[in-house]
Amino acid sequence: MAPHIVDLTRVIQPTGPDDERKFVVNIHNALAEIPGKQRPAGEWYVMSDVALMNHVGTHIEMPFHCLKEGADLAQIPVEQLCGEAVILDLSEAEAEFGVTLAQVQTAAAKAGGIHPGDIAFGRMGPTKYFSTEGLAWLVEQGIKLMGVDSGGVELTHDTTHANVNHLLLFRAGIPLIENLTNLDALNQSWVHVYALPVPVSGLDAFPLRVIAVEN
């Protein structure tokens, strides 16, 4: 039987140049750059330049996002971006200050536990982010990559912009993927994940394609 492959990536729709989270696509006649070349009638041959905010769509954030000496997109080993992932079903979890430690542990137990070197993806519900205690427990289990199908994990009630939860992950060397999608299309609590961004030196984040494979 062929494996069940699920794309966990949101489609990015190009925006206008003044959007806060912009992704602007400018299409050019590629032959205009080659002197003496003419495009035959009906031929389509273009190149594009893109102007974007790198935190757009399904994107991965590296420790360099909040740590000056943290790893950037080119410094994360590819082995850390692929592997077995546990899908934490937190779709019913609701808490005033983030998904609680007990809710995280219950979801992990239902999925069969978490082991060092696992990837953890949170299928979020009414509460779109984690309590620091709940996220710290995941870090303590030894996860190598974190992902959520919401806009992030940060404490929304914290007005200091201290990035407490981001730093909790990044100080442990754990990248964060935000805005996953289609986690509800998975049939299993454990899947094999490939999450591969372009390796760009000196860049803190970038959109990426995330694929889950169920056997």
N, C-alpha and C positions, 0 to 999 in steps of 0.2 A: 504494500500500500504506500502511495506517495505521501510524504510528510505534509502536514497542514501548515502553510506559511501565511503569517499575518503581518501586514505592514502597520507598524505602530507610529507612523510619521504623519503629521498634519501636512496637507497640501498648502504651500505658500502661494497666496494670490498677490501679484505685484500691486504696489501702492503708488500713490503720488509722492512727489519729492518732499512734501511738507509733513507727512505723517510721522508721528513720534517713533513708531516701530516700522520704519520704512524699508521697503524692498523694491527698488526702482530698477526696471529693466529697460535699457536703451538698445534698440536693434539697429545695426548698421549694415549697409551693403558691403560685404567683405571684399568684393572685387574692386571697390573704390581705392583700396590700399595697394593694389597691384597695378602699376603703370602699364598701359597698353592692353590690358585685358578688358574684354567686353562680355557682358552676360548674355548668353543666348536667350531668345524669346521664351518666356515661360519658366526659365530656371530660377530656383530659389536658393540663394547661397548667401547666408548672413553670419555675422558674429555679433555678440552682445557685450556690453559692459554693464555691470551691476553696482549700484550704490545701495548699501544696506546698513541697518542697525544689526549687529551680529547676534543680539538676543531677540530673535524673531522665529516664530514657528516652533517646531520641535527642535530644541537646541541643547547643546551640552556646555556646561560651565566647568572650567578647570580651576584648580586652586589659585592660579594667578589672578583670577577674578577678584579675590579679596586678600591675597597674600602676595606681597611684592616679590618674594623669593619662591613663590609656588610654581608648580609645573604648568607649562602652557600647552597648547594643542599639539605641539610637535614633540613634547617630552613624555607624554603618557604612553606606556607600552601598549601595543595593540592587544596583548593578552589580557589587559585589564578591561578591554572594551568588548570582549566576547566571552561567552560561557553560559553556565546554567543560571537561570534567573527564577526566583520565587516571586509569584504574583500575590501580593498581600491585598486581600479583598477588604477594603475599608469603606466600601460604598454605603454602608449603613452607619458608619461611625460619626458621631456628632458630639462635640465638646467645645466649651466656650473658649478655651485657650489652646486649641490644637488637639489632634488625635492623641489620646492618652497612652501611657505606657501599657496599661492593661489591655486597651484595644489593639495595640500593635502586637503584643504577646499572644493574644487570642487569635488574631489573624494568622500569625506565624505558625502557631500550633495546628490550626486547621489545615494549613498548607503542607505540614509535615516537618516543620522546623527550619532553621537557618544554620548554615555551616560556614566556616571560614572560606573566603574566596568566592562566595556566591554573589550574584547580582540581585538587588532587591528593587522591585517596581511596586509602587503603591497605586492601587485603583481607588481614588479618593471619592468621597461622597459629599454630604453637606458641609463637612469641615475639610477645607482644601489644603491644610498644612499640618505639620506635626508639632506636638509639644516637644520641648527640648529633651525631656526625659525619654519620650518614646523614640526619638531619633537617636539619642545617645545609646539606647539599648541595641539598636540595629548596628551602630558603629562597633559596639563591644562584641557583637557576634562575628566580626571580621569581614563584613561585606566589602567588595572592591569597587562597586559602582551602584549609585542610587538613581532612581527615576520616579517621576510622578506624572499623572495625567492632568495635573493642575498647573497653575502658573508659578509654583515654587513651594518651598518648605518654610519660608521665613515667618517669624512671629508677627502677625498682622497688628497685634495690639501694642507692639513695641514702637514707641515714637522716637527712639534714639538712633535708629538706623545702625545698630551695633552688629547686625548680620550674625546673630548668635548661632543660628542653625546652619547657615552657610559655613561659618568658620569651624563648627563642630565637624562637618564633613571634610572640609579642605585641609584642616590641620592633621587629619588622618590620611590625607592623600587620596580622598575619594571624590571623583568627579560627580556632578549632578546633571541629570537630564530633566528638562522641564517640558511641559506641554506634549506628553505622549498622547496617543489616541488608540482607540480600538482594543483596549485591554478587555473590554466586555465581550469581544469576539473570540477570546481564547477559551478553550474547553478544559485546559489543564492548569493546575497550580504551579507546575514547573515546566519551563520552556527553555530552549536554547536561543540565546540572543546574540545578535551582531549589531553593534552600535558604533558606526565608523564615521567620524568627521574627517575633514581635510586636515592634514598635519601642517599647521601654519606657525612658524616661530614667532614668539612675542605676542600671540593673540590669546585672549582669555576665554572666548566662547565662539561658537559657530553653529549654524543649522547642520543637521546630520540626518542620515537615513537609519532608522531602527527597525530591524526585522526580527520577528519571533518565529521559531520553528517548533512545531509540536510533532512528535513521532506517534 
